[in-house]
C-alpha cells in the first residue's frame, strides 16, 4: 500500500512539474498565436486556386484575394503600432495586388515585418499591454473562419481540415 501511495505522489509531482514547465509566458503565447493564425492564412493563400481568387460569397462581399489583402493590412498595422508608431489602420488597396503571386508575397512580407517587430519586443513589455497583437490576432482568426467558407462554397477542403499524412 505504501508503495502504491508513494508511486502516486511521485507521479503527481512529476505531472505537476511538467505542467508548470510547459506553461507559456504571455509573450510566448502572443507570439505563438499571432504566428499560428498567420501561417494558416498564408497556407490558404498559397493553396486556393488562382482562378478563384476573385470569388465572392455574395456580390457585396470581398473576394478571396481581397480578404487576404485585408488580413495583411492588419499585420502592417501591428508591425507599426507594435513599434510605438502613431498609426491608423490604413487599409491596403486590393487593386494594387492583382494576382495570387502578388497577394501571397504581400501576406508573406506583412507577416515577416510584424513578426520581426514582435521578436524585437522584450518579454516584459507584454505585462503592460498585449495590444495591438491580441486584437490583430483575433481579427485574422475571424477572417480565417470566413476563408473556410470560401473553400467550402467552392467544393474545396481547407488545408487544416484535410487528413494529416
C-alpha positions, -999 to +999 in steps of 0.1 A: +000+000+000+028+024+009+045+017-024+013+025-043+008+058-024+044+067-029+041+060-066+010+081-069+027+110-051+058+108-073+036+106-104+015+136-093+046+156-086+062+147-119+030+157-138+028+190-118+064+198-127+057+190-164+026+212-164+045+241-148+074+238-172+051+237-202+032+269-192+039+295-217+046+331-208+023+359-221+050+369-246+053+333-259+015+329-262+011+362-281+040+354-305+028+318-309-009+326-316+000+355-339+023+333-360+000+303-360-030+321-374-009+339-400+007+306-411-028+291-416-039+321-437-007+320-457-012+283-464-047+291-477-034+320-498-009+297-514-034+268-518-065+285-531-068+282-569-056+312-589-087+313-610-109+316-579-091+345-562-119+368-574-146+346-560-172+364-537-197+346-514-221+375-521-218+404-545-213+430-517-185+410-500-148+410-506-132+385-530-110+358-516-079+378-526-093+410-510-098+392-477-061+381-478-051+417-485-073+429-456-056+404-432-022+417-444-034+452-437-038+442-400-003+428-400+011+460-414-008+480-387+005+457-360+041+460-372+039+498-369+018+500-338+040+474-321+070+497-326+051+525-309+044+544-341+013+566-342-007+547-368-042+543-381-054+511-397-047+522-433-064+496-455-042+484-483-059+488-516-066+454-531-065+469-566-027+472-560-025+434-557-040+419-588-025+384-589-023+355-565+015+358-566+014+395-556-011+387-528+009+358-514+040+380-515+022+408-496+010+383-470+045+369-465+060+404-462+034+416-438+039+385-416+077+389-417+076+426-407+051+420-379+069+390-365+102+409-366+086+436-345+071+410-322+106+394-317+122+428-310+099+434-280+112+424-246+090+398-230+082+421-200+066+446-224+036+423-226+029+429-189+019+465-199-003+456-229-009+429-253-023+453-280-021+455-309-012+418-311-043+403-295-067+425-315-050+418-348-047+380-340-084+379-332-092+398-364-071+374-385-088+344-368-122+358-377-113+362-413-097+328-413-131+314-405-146+334-433-119+320-457-130+285-447-165+293-461-149+304-494-133+270-496-165+251-488-186+272-512-162+261-540-163+225-530-128+226-516-115+213-483-094+239-464-058+228-457-063+225-419-093+202-424-075+177-447-064+144-432-028+145-420-005+121-436 
